[in-house]
C-alpha cells in the first residue's frame, strides 16, 4: 500500500552526495534513487534500481503490494521545475535491505552513516532541543554568522507554528501548503518562492538559507501575521486560509515597501550564500 507523507523534506549528506529524507510516523524515510546514486554514482538510478530488482527477486518482492513487504513504499512529493515529483522512499530497515543487493565499497560506511542519522531522529523525539542544537551547529560549520543563525532559527520556529496552525485548520496536502506559502511570498515580496529562487540562482537549495537579514525578517513577519490572522478569523479549510495567507503576506509587503521608500534601497536581493559568503552572511 503506497502512502504519502506531509512532512518537510530534509537533505542529508553522505560523502558529498545529497540524500533527501523525511519524517513519517516518527522515523526517517530516504529517497531510494538518492541512495542508489550515493552508492553507485549511477547517472540513471531509477534504471539501476529496476535492473537490480531483476537480479534480486527477493528485493523485488519488497517493492510489490501485499504480504511480505518489509516496509511499504512511501511516495514523497517534492516540488520540482516541472511540478510535483513523486519519489519512492524506504525507511531505515528497507534501505539496509537495499544495501545488501548493491555491490559497492561504500556499503559499510553507508550502513554506519544510516544507523547514525536514523538514531538521531529517535534522540530528537526524546529531546526536541537536540534538533535545534544540531541545526545551529550545521549553520555555524557552514560559516553563517551567529546573528544570522539566531534569525534563521527563529524563522524555523515561526514557520513550524504556522504549519501546525494550518494542520489544525484542515490543511492536509503538501500541494496546499505550497500554495499557501506562495500566497504569503507573493504578497510579501511580489514573487513566489520558485520565482525568488530563480532570482537568486538557486535550484534545490533551501531559499531561506540564502536570505539576508531583512529578507528573513520580512518572511517571518508575513508568516507570523498569517498565523495571527488565521486565528483571529478562525479560518477553516483551504479557501479561508488562502485569504488569510494573502492578508498576512500583505502586512509584510506593506512594511517592506515602507522601508524601501524610507531608505531608497531594495530589500529583495539576488545574492545567495553560495556566491556571496564574504558579504551578507558572514561576520
Phi and psi in degrees as GROMACS dihedral restraints (atoms count N, CA, C in turn):
[ dihedral_restraints ]
;  ai    aj    ak    al  type     phi  dphi    fc
    3     4     5     6     1   -82.0    20    10
    4     5     6     7     1   139.0    20    10
    6     7     8     9     1  -128.0    20    10
    7     8     9    10     1   160.3    20    10
    9    10    11    12     1  -117.8    20    10
   10    11    12    13     1   150.3    20    10
   12    13    14    15     1  -110.0    20    10
   13    14    15    16     1   158.2    20    10
   15    16    17    18     1  -119.5    20    10
   16    17    18    19     1    22.4    20    10
   18    19    20    21     1   -94.6    20    10
   19    20    21    22     1   167.8    20    10
   21    22    23    24     1   -76.1    20    10
   22    23    24    25     1   135.5    20    10
   24    25    26    27     1   -76.9    20    10
   25    26    27    28     1   137.2    20    10
   27    28    29    30     1  -117.1    20    10
   28    29    30    31     1   163.7    20    10
   30    31    32    33     1  -117.4    20    10
   31    32    33    34     1   124.4    20    10
   33    34    35    36     1  -108.1    20    10
   34    35    36    37     1   154.2    20    10
   36    37    38    39     1  -120.3    20    10
   37    38    39    40     1   125.4    20    10
   39    40    41    42     1  -125.7    20    10
   40    41    42    43     1   113.3    20    10
   42    43    44    45     1    47.7    20    10
   43    44    45    46     1    49.8    20    10
   45    46    47    48     1    70.0    20    10
   46    47    48    49     1     9.0    20    10
   48    49    50    51     1  -102.0    20    10
   49    50    51    52     1   132.7    20    10
   51    52    53    54     1   -83.1    20    10
   52    53    54    55     1   131.2    20    10
   54    55    56    57     1  -125.7    20    10
   55    56    57    58     1   114.8    20    10
   57    58    59    60     1   -75.9    20    10
   58    59    60    61     1   138.8    20    10
   60    61    62    63     1  -142.9    20    10
   61    62    63    64     1   159.6    20    10
   63    64    65    66     1  -149.4    20    10
   64    65    66    67     1   156.9    20    10
   66    67    68    69     1   -91.9    20    10
   67    68    69    70     1   128.8    20    10
   69    70    71    72     1  -142.0    20    10
   70    71    72    73     1   122.9    20    10
   72    73    74    75     1    53.3    20    10
   73    74    75    76     1    45.6    20    10
   75    76    77    78     1    63.9    20    10
   76    77    78    79     1    29.0    20    10
   78    79    80    81     1  -146.3    20    10
   79    80    81    82     1   158.9    20    10
   81    82    83    84     1   -77.9    20    10
   82    83    84    85     1   139.6    20    10
   84    85    86    87     1  -123.0    20    10
   85    86    87    88     1   137.4    20    10
   87    88    89    90     1  -117.4    20    10
   88    89    90    91     1   142.8    20    10
   90    91    92    93     1   -69.9    20    10
   91    92    93    94     1   120.0    20    10
   93    94    95    96     1   -59.9    20    10
   94    95    96    97     1   -44.3    20    10
   96    97    98    99     1   -59.4    20    10
   97    98    99   100     1   -37.1    20    10
   99   100   101   102     1   -65.8    20    10
  100   101   102   103     1   -38.5    20    10
  102   103   104   105     1   -65.4    20    10
  103   104   105   106     1   -42.1    20    10
  105   106   107   108     1   -60.6    20    10
  106   107   108   109     1   -43.7    20    10
  108   109   110   111     1   -63.6    20    10
  109   110   111   112     1   -42.4    20    10
  111   112   113   114     1   -62.1    20    10
  112   113   114   115     1   -34.1    20    10
  114   115   116   117     1   -90.2    20    10
  115   116   117   118     1   -27.4    20    10
  117   118   119   120     1  -121.2    20    10
  118   119   120   121     1   -14.8    20    10
  120   121   122   123     1    61.6    20    10
  121   122   123   124     1    23.7    20    10
  123   124   125   126     1   -65.0    20    10
  124   125   126   127     1   140.6    20    10
  126   127   128   129     1   -87.4    20    10
  127   128   129   130     1   -11.7    20    10
  129   130   131   132     1  -133.8    20    10
  130   131   132   133     1    76.0    20    10
  132   133   134   135     1   -63.3    20    10
  133   134   135   136     1   -32.5    20    10
  135   136   137   138     1   -63.7    20    10
  136   137   138   139     1   -42.3    20    10
  138   139   140   141     1   -67.9    20    10
  139   140   141   142     1   -40.3    20    10
  141   142   143   144     1   -59.3    20    10
  142   143   144   145     1   -43.6    20    10
  144   145   146   147     1   -65.4    20    10
  145   146   147   148     1   -38.8    20    10
  147   148   149   150     1   -62.4    20    10
  148   149   150   151     1   -45.7    20    10
  150   151   152   153     1   -65.8    20    10
  151   152   153   154     1   -36.3    20    10
  153   154   155   156     1   -61.4    20    10
  154   155   156   157     1   -40.7    20    10
  156   157   158   159     1   -68.8    20    10
  157   158   159   160     1   -29.3    20    10
  159   160   161   162     1   -69.7    20    10
  160   161   162   163     1   -33.3    20    10
  162   163   164   165     1   -79.8    20    10
  163   164   165   166     1   -32.5    20    10
  165   166   167   168     1  -117.3    20    10
  166   167   168   169     1    92.9    20    10
  168   169   170   171     1   -67.3    20    10
  169   170   171   172     1   -29.8    20    10
  171   172   173   174     1   -66.9    20    10
  172   173   174   175     1   -39.0    20    10
  174   175   176   177     1   -65.3    20    10
  175   176   177   178     1   -39.8    20    10
  177   178   179   180     1   -60.4    20    10
  178   179   180   181     1   -36.9    20    10
  180   181   182   183     1   -61.5    20    10
  181   182   183   184     1   -31.4    20    10
  183   184   185   186     1   -70.7    20    10
  184   185   186   187     1   -17.7    20    10
  186   187   188   189     1   -93.3    20    10
  187   188   189   190     1    -3.4    20    10
  189   190   191   192     1   -93.0    20    10
  190   191   192   193     1   151.8    20    10
  192   193   194   195     1   -71.7    20    10
  193   194   195   196     1   150.3    20    10
  195   196   197   198     1   112.6    20    10
  196   197   198   199     1  -166.2    20    10
  198   199   200   201     1   -68.8    20    10
  199   200   201   202     1   144.0    20    10
  201   202   203   204     1   108.7    20    10
  202   203   204   205     1   -12.4    20    10
  204   205   206   207     1   -70.9    20    10
  205   206   207   208     1   137.0    20    10
  207   208   209   210     1   -67.1    20    10
  208   209   210   211     1   -49.3    20    10
  210   211   212   213     1  -140.2    20    10
  211   212   213   214     1   136.6    20    10
  213   214   215   216     1   -71.0    20    10
  214   215   216   217     1   143.9    20    10
  216   217   218   219     1   -67.5    20    10
  217   218   219   220     1   148.3    20    10
  219   220   221   222     1  -114.1    20    10
  220   221   222   223     1   126.9    20    10
  222   223   224   225     1   -93.6    20    10
  223   224   225   226     1   108.3    20    10
  225   226   227   228     1   -91.9    20    10
  226   227   228   229     1   124.0    20    10
  228   229   230   231     1   -88.7    20    10
  229   230   231   232     1   122.9    20    10
  231   232   233   234     1  -125.3    20    10
  232   233   234   235     1   125.6    20    10
  234   235   236   237     1   -62.1    20    10
  235   236   237   238     1   135.6    20    10
  237   238   239   240     1  -139.5    20    10
  238   239   240   241     1   174.6    20    10
  240   241   242   243     1   -60.5    20    10
  241   242   243   244     1   -30.6    20    10
  243   244   245   246     1   -94.1    20    10
  244   245   246   247     1     9.7    20    10
  246   247   248   249     1   116.6    20    10
  247   248   249   250     1  -156.6    20    10
  249   250   251   252     1   -77.9    20    10
  250   251   252   253     1   128.7    20    10
  252   253   254   255     1  -111.3    20    10
  253   254   255   256     1   129.4    20    10
  255   256   257   258     1   -94.6    20    10
  256   257   258   259     1   125.7    20    10
  258   259   260   261     1  -115.0    20    10
  259   260   261   262     1   135.7    20    10
  261   262   263   264     1   -79.4    20    10
  262   263   264   265     1   126.5    20    10
  264   265   266   267     1  -126.0    20    10
  265   266   267   268     1   152.8    20    10
  267   268   269   270     1  -129.6    20    10
  268   269   270   271     1   153.4    20    10
  270   271   272   273     1   -81.8    20    10
  271   272   273   274     1  -175.4    20    10
  273   274   275   276     1   -57.8    20    10
  274   275   276   277     1   -42.3    20    10
  276   277   278   279     1   -60.8    20    10
  277   278   279   280     1   -44.4    20    10
  279   280   281   282     1   -65.8    20    10
  280   281   282   283     1   -40.0    20    10
  282   283   284   285     1   -66.0    20    10
  283   284   285   286     1   -37.1    20    10
  285   286   287   288     1   -60.0    20    10
  286   287   288   289     1   -40.2    20    10
  288   289   290   291     1   -66.4    20    10
  289   290   291   292     1   -39.6    20    10
  291   292   293   294     1   -61.0    20    10
  292   293   294   295     1   -42.7    20    10
  294   295   296   297     1   -58.6    20    10
  295   296   297   298     1   -34.8    20    10
  297   298   299   300     1   -60.4    20    10
  298   299   300   301     1   -25.7    20    10
  300   301   302   303     1   -94.9    20    10
  301   302   303   304     1    -6.5    20    10
  303   304   305   306     1  -106.7    20    10
  304   305   306   307     1   113.7    20    10
  306   307   308   309     1   -74.4    20    10
  307   308   309   310     1   106.2    20    10
  309   310   311   312     1  -151.6    20    10
  310   311   312   313     1   136.8    20    10
  312   313   314   315     1   -67.0    20    10
  313   314   315   316     1   -13.5    20    10
  315   316   317   318     1   -87.5    20    10
  316   317   318   319     1    -2.1    20    10
  318   319   320   321     1   -60.0    20    10
  319   320   321   322     1   -49.5    20    10
  321   322   323   324     1   -66.3    20    10
  322   323   324   325     1   -48.3    20    10
  324   325   326   327     1   -62.0    20    10
  325   326   327   328     1   -30.4    20    10
  327   328   329   330     1   -68.1    20    10
  328   329   330   331     1   -38.3    20    10
  330   331   332   333     1   -60.2    20    10
  331   332   333   334     1   -43.3    20    10
  333   334   335   336     1   -64.7    20    10
  334   335   336   337     1   -42.0    20    10
  336   337   338   339     1   -62.9    20    10
  337   338   339   340     1   -43.8    20    10
  339   340   341   342     1   -64.2    20    10
  340   341   342   343     1   -41.6    20    10
  342   343   344   345     1   -62.4    20    10
  343   344   345   346     1   -37.0    20    10
  345   346   347   348     1   -67.9    20    10
  346   347   348   349     1   -51.0    20    10
  348   349   350   351     1   -69.4    20    10
  349   350   351   352     1   -30.7    20    10
  351   352   353   354     1   -67.3    20    10
  352   353   354   355     1   -39.4    20    10
  354   355   356   357     1   -70.6    20    10
  355   356   357   358     1   -33.1    20    10
  357   358   359   360     1   -57.7    20    10
  358   359   360   361     1   -36.8    20    10
  360   361   362   363     1   -65.7    20    10
  361   362   363   364     1   -39.8    20    10
  363   364   365   366     1   -60.7    20    10
  364   365   366   367     1   -43.1    20    10
  366   367   368   369     1   -61.5    20    10
  367   368   369   370     1   -41.5    20    10
  369   370   371   372     1   -68.2    20    10
  370   371   372   373     1   -31.6    20    10
  372   373   374   375     1   -66.1    20    10
  373   374   375   376     1   -40.9    20    10
  375   376   377   378     1   -73.6    20    10
  376   377   378   379     1   -33.7    20    10
  378   379   380   381     1  -138.7    20    10
  379   380   381   382     1    89.7    20    10
  381   382   383   384     1   -57.2    20    10
  382   383   384   385     1   -23.9    20    10
  384   385   386   387     1   -63.9    20    10
  385   386   387   388     1   -23.9    20    10
  387   388   389   390     1   -62.4    20    10
  388   389   390   391     1   -37.5    20    10
  390   391   392   393     1   -62.3    20    10
  391   392   393   394     1   -42.3    20    10
  393   394   395   396     1   -65.5    20    10
  394   395   396   397     1   -42.2    20    10
  396   397   398   399     1   -63.6    20    10
  397   398   399   400     1   -41.0    20    10
  399   400   401   402     1   -66.2    20    10
  400   401   402   403     1   -41.6    20    10
  402   403   404   405     1   -61.5    20    10
  403   404   405   406     1   -43.7    20    10
  405   406   407   408     1   -60.8    20    10
  406   407   408   409     1   -42.8    20    10
  408   409   410   411     1   -64.3    20    10
  409   410   411   412     1   -39.1    20    10
  411   412   413   414     1   -65.5    20    10
  412   413   414   415     1   -46.3    20    10
  414   415   416   417     1   -62.9    20    10
  415   416   417   418     1   -39.9    20    10
  417   418   419   420     1   -63.1    20    10
  418   419   420   421     1   -42.2    20    10
  420   421   422   423     1   -64.4    20    10
  421   422   423   424     1   -30.1    20    10
  423   424   425   426     1   -79.0    20    10
  424   425   426   427     1   -10.0    20    10
  426   427   428   429     1   101.9    20    10
  427   428   429   430     1     8.1    20    10
  429   430   431   432     1   -70.3    20    10
  430   431   432   433     1   149.9    20    10
  432   433   434   435     1   -73.6    20    10
  433   434   435   436     1   157.3    20    10
  435   436   437   438     1   -61.4    20    10
  436   437   438   439     1   -40.3    20    10
  438   439   440   441     1   -62.6    20    10
  439   440   441   442     1   -42.9    20    10
  441   442   443   444     1   -65.4    20    10
  442   443   444   445     1   -41.7    20    10
  444   445   446   447     1   -59.3    20    10
  445   446   447   448     1   -41.2    20    10
  447   448   449   450     1   -61.1    20    10
  448   449   450   451     1   -42.7    20    10
  450   451   452   453     1   -66.3    20    10
  451   452   453   454     1   -41.0    20    10
  453   454   455   456     1   -64.3    20    10
  454   455   456   457     1   -42.0    20    10
  456   457   458   459     1   -65.0    20    10
  457   458   459   460     1   -38.2    20    10
  459   460   461   462     1   -65.9    20    10
  460   461   462   463     1   -38.4    20    10
  462   463   464   465     1   -64.8    20    10
  463   464   465   466     1   -35.0    20    10
  465   466   467   468     1   -64.6    20    10
  466   467   468   469     1   -42.8    20    10
  468   469   470   471     1   -64.5    20    10
  469   470   471   472     1   -41.3    20    10
  471   472   473   474     1   -66.1    20    10
  472   473   474   475     1   -40.4    20    10
  474   475   476   477     1   -62.4    20    10
  475   476   477   478     1   -44.3    20    10
  477   478   479   480     1   -64.3    20    10
  478   479   480   481     1   -38.1    20    10
  480   481   482   483     1   -63.1    20    10
  481   482   483   484     1   -40.4    20    10
  483   484   485   486     1   -66.1    20    10
  484   485   486   487     1   -48.0    20    10
  486   487   488   489     1   -65.6    20    10
  487   488   489   490     1   -34.0    20    10
  489   490   491   492     1   -63.6    20    10
  490   491   492   493     1   -40.0    20    10
  492   493   494   495     1   -64.5    20    10
  493   494   495   496     1   -43.4    20    10
  495   496   497   498     1   -60.7    20    10
  496   497   498   499     1   -42.9    20    10
  498   499   500   501     1   -60.7    20    10
  499   500   501   502     1   -41.0    20    10
  501   502   503   504     1   -67.1    20    10
  502   503   504   505     1   -20.3    20    10
  504   505   506   507     1  -105.4    20    10
  505   506   507   508     1    18.6    20    10
  507   508   509   510     1    98.0    20    10
  508   509   510   511     1     6.9    20    10
  510   511   512   513     1   -86.8    20    10
  511   512   513   514     1   123.5    20    10
  513   514   515   516     1  -123.8    20    10
  514   515   516   517     1   -37.0    20    10
  516   517   518   519     1   -88.2    20    10
  517   518   519   520     1   143.9    20    10
  519   520   521   522     1   -55.7    20    10
  520   521   522   523     1   -39.3    20    10
  522   523   524   525     1   -60.1    20    10
  523   524   525   526     1   -40.3    20    10
  525   526   527   528     1   -67.7    20    10
  526   527   528   529     1   -40.0    20    10
  528   529   530   531     1   -59.6    20    10
  529   530   531   532     1   -42.2    20    10
  531   532   533   534     1   -65.0    20    10
  532   533   534   535     1   -41.3    20    10
  534   535   536   537     1   -65.7    20    10
  535   536   537   538     1   -44.4    20    10
  537   538   539   540     1   -63.5    20    10
  538   539   540   541     1   -40.7    20    10
  540   541   542   543     1   -63.5    20    10
  541   542   543   544     1   -39.3    20    10
  543   544   545   546     1   -65.2    20    10
  544   545   546   547     1   -35.3    20    10
  546   547   548   549     1   -61.3    20    10
  547   548   549   550     1   -45.0    20    10
  549   550   551   552     1   -62.6    20    10
  550   551   552   553     1   -48.0    20    10
  552   553   554   555     1   -62.8    20    10
  553   554   555   556     1   -42.3    20    10
  555   556   557   558     1   -60.7    20    10
  556   557   558   559     1   -43.9    20    10
  558   559   560   561     1   -73.3    20    10
  559   560   561   562     1   -33.2    20    10
  561   562   563   564     1   -81.0    20    10
  562   563   564   565     1   -39.8    20    10
  564   565   566   567     1  -120.7    20    10
  565   566   567   568     1    -5.6    20    10
  567   568   569   570     1    78.6    20    10
  568   569   570   571     1    16.2    20    10
  570   571   572   573     1  -158.2    20    10
  571   572   573   574     1   155.4    20    10
  573   574   575   576     1   -78.4    20    10
  574   575   576   577     1   164.9    20    10
  576   577   578   579     1   -56.4    20    10
  577   578   579   580     1   -37.6    20    10
  579   580   581   582     1   -62.8    20    10
  580   581   582   583     1   -43.8    20    10
  582   583   584   585     1   -67.8    20    10
  583   584   585   586     1   -36.2    20    10
  585   586   587   588     1   -64.1    20    10
  586   587   588   589     1   -43.5    20    10
  588   589   590   591     1   -63.8    20    10
  589   590   591   592     1   -38.6    20    10
  591   592   593   594     1   -63.2    20    10
  592   593   594   595     1   -41.5    20    10
  594   595   596   597     1   -58.7    20    10
  595   596   597   598     1   -39.2    20    10
  597   598   599   600     1   -87.1    20    10
  598   599   600   601     1    -1.5    20    10
  600   601   602   603     1    73.2    20    10
  601   602   603   604     1    33.5    20    10
  603   604   605   606     1  -103.2    20    10
  604   605   606   607     1   158.9    20    10
  606   607   608   609     1  -121.9    20    10
  607   608   609   610     1   -87.5    20    10
  609   610   611   612     1   -92.8    20    10
  610   611   612   613     1    -5.3    20    10
  612   613   614   615     1   -66.8    20    10
  613   614   615   616     1   155.6    20    10
  615   616   617   618     1   -74.0    20    10
  616   617   618   619     1   122.9    20    10
  618   619   620   621     1   -56.3    20    10
  619   620   621   622     1   -43.6    20    10
  621   622   623   624     1   -70.4    20    10
  622   623   624   625     1   -21.5    20    10
  624   625   626   627     1   -71.5    20    10
  625   626   627   628     1    -7.1    20    10
  627   628   629   630     1  -120.8    20    10
  628   629   630   631     1    17.3    20    10
  630   631   632   633     1   -93.8    20    10
  631   632   633   634     1   147.3    20    10
  633   634   635   636     1   -82.7    20    10
  634   635   636   637     1  -177.8    20    10
  636   637   638   639     1   -56.5    20    10
  637   638   639   640     1   -50.1    20    10
  639   640   641   642     1   -66.9    20    10
  640   641   642   643     1   -38.3    20    10
  642   643   644   645     1   -61.3    20    10
  643   644   645   646     1   -43.1    20    10
  645   646   647   648     1   -63.1    20    10
  646   647   648   649     1   -43.0    20    10
  648   649   650   651     1   -61.5    20    10
  649   650   651   652     1   -44.8    20    10
  651   652   653   654     1   -72.7    20    10
  652   653   654   655     1   -28.7    20    10
  654   655   656   657     1   -63.9    20    10
  655   656   657   658     1   -45.5    20    10
  657   658   659   660     1   -62.3    20    10
  658   659   660   661     1   -41.9    20    10
  660   661   662   663     1   -61.5    20    10
  661   662   663   664     1   -43.2    20    10
  663   664   665   666     1   -62.4    20    10
  664   665   666   667     1   -42.8    20    10
  666   667   668   669     1   -75.7    20    10
  667   668   669   670     1   -39.3    20    10
  669   670   671   672     1   -65.2    20    10
  670   671   672   673     1   -39.7    20    10
  672   673   674   675     1   -63.8    20    10
  673   674   675   676     1   -40.4    20    10
  675   676   677   678     1   -61.2    20    10
  676   677   678   679     1   -43.1    20    10
  678   679   680   681     1   -58.8    20    10
  679   680   681   682     1   -47.2    20    10
  681   682   683   684     1   -66.8    20    10
  682   683   684   685     1   -39.3    20    10
  684   685   686   687     1   -66.9    20    10
  685   686   687   688     1   -42.5    20    10
  687   688   689   690     1   -60.0    20    10
  688   689   690   691     1   -40.4    20    10
  690   691   692   693     1   -68.4    20    10
  691   692   693   694     1   -46.3    20    10
  693   694   695   696     1   -65.1    20    10
  694   695   696   697     1   -32.4    20    10
  696   697   698   699     1   -96.9    20    10
  697   698   699   700     1    -1.6    20    10
  699   700   701   702     1    50.1    20    10
  700   701   702   703     1    49.6    20    10
  702   703   704   705     1   -61.6    20    10
  703   704   705   706     1   131.4    20    10
  705   706   707   708     1  -126.3    20    10
  706   707   708   709     1   137.8    20    10
  708   709   710   711     1    76.8    20    10
  709   710   711   712     1   177.5    20    10
  711   712   713   714     1   -67.6    20    10
  712   713   714   715     1   -48.8    20    10
  714   715   716   717     1   -62.5    20    10
  715   716   717   718     1   -45.5    20    10
  717   718   719   720     1   -67.0    20    10
  718   719   720   721     1   -37.3    20    10
  720   721   722   723     1   -73.8    20    10
  721   722   723   724     1   -27.7    20    10
  723   724   725   726     1   -65.9    20    10
  724   725   726   727     1   -41.1    20    10
  726   727   728   729     1   -65.7    20    10
  727   728   729   730     1   -41.3    20    10
  729   730   731   732     1   -63.4    20    10
  730   731   732   733     1   -38.2    20    10
  732   733   734   735     1   -63.6    20    10
  733   734   735   736     1   -41.5    20    10
  735   736   737   738     1   -63.1    20    10
  736   737   738   739     1   -43.8    20    10
  738   739   740   741     1   -66.5    20    10
  739   740   741   742     1   -40.4    20    10
  741   742   743   744     1   -63.6    20    10
  742   743   744   745     1   -41.6    20    10
  744   745   746   747     1   -64.5    20    10
  745   746   747   748     1   -35.2    20    10
  747   748   749   750     1   -66.0    20    10
  748   749   750   751     1   -33.6    20    10
  750   751   752   753     1   -58.0    20    10
  751   752   753   754     1   -47.9    20    10
  753   754   755   756     1   -68.6    20    10
  754   755   756   757     1   -39.1    20    10
  756   757   758   759     1   -62.8    20    10
  757   758   759   760     1   -43.4    20    10
  759   760   761   762     1   -65.3    20    10
  760   761   762   763     1   -40.2    20    10
  762   763   764   765     1   -65.7    20    10
  763   764   765   766     1   -40.6    20    10
  765   766   767   768     1   -61.9    20    10
  766   767   768   769     1   -46.1    20    10
  768   769   770   771     1   -64.0    20    10
  769   770   771   772     1   -37.7    20    10
  771   772   773   774     1   -64.1    20    10
  772   773   774   775     1   -42.5    20    10
  774   775   776   777     1   -64.7    20    10
  775   776   777   778     1   -43.1    20    10
  777   778   779   780     1   -62.1    20    10
  778   779   780   781     1   -36.8    20    10
  780   781   782   783     1   -65.9    20    10
  781   782   783   784     1   -41.5    20    10
  783   784   785   786     1   -71.8    20    10
  784   785   786   787     1   -38.1    20    10
  786   787   788   789     1   -96.0    20    10
  787   788   789   790     1   -14.2    20    10
  789   790   791   792     1    61.7    20    10
  790   791   792   793     1    26.7    20    10
  792   793   794   795     1  -129.2    20    10
  793   794   795   796     1   146.2    20    10
  795   796   797   798     1   -80.9    20    10
  796   797   798   799     1   137.1    20    10
  798   799   800   801     1   -76.7    20    10
  799   800   801   802     1   -43.5    20    10
  801   802   803   804     1   -69.7    20    10
  802   803   804   805     1   131.9    20    10
  804   805   806   807     1  -128.9    20    10
  805   806   807   808     1   147.4    20    10
  807   808   809   810     1   -89.8    20    10
  808   809   810   811     1     2.9    20    10
  810   811   812   813     1   -69.9    20    10
  811   812   813   814     1   148.9    20    10
  813   814   815   816     1  -136.4    20    10
  814   815   816   817     1   165.4    20    10
  816   817   818   819     1   -63.4    20    10
  817   818   819   820     1   -34.0    20    10
  819   820   821   822     1   -64.6    20    10
  820   821   822   823     1   -38.4    20    10
  822   823   824   825     1  -100.9    20    10
  823   824   825   826     1    -5.1    20    10
  825   826   827   828     1  -137.8    20    10
  826   827   828   829     1    41.7    20    10
  828   829   830   831     1   -58.9    20    10
  829   830   831   832     1   -32.6    20    10
  831   832   833   834     1   -95.2    20    10
  832   833   834   835     1    12.8    20    10
  834   835   836   837     1  -117.9    20    10
  835   836   837   838     1   -73.1    20    10
  837   838   839   840     1   -79.9    20    10
  838   839   840   841     1   -46.0    20    10
  840   841   842   843     1   -94.6    20    10
  841   842   843   844     1   -18.9    20    10
  843   844   845   846     1  -103.3    20    10
  844   845   846   847     1   140.0    20    10
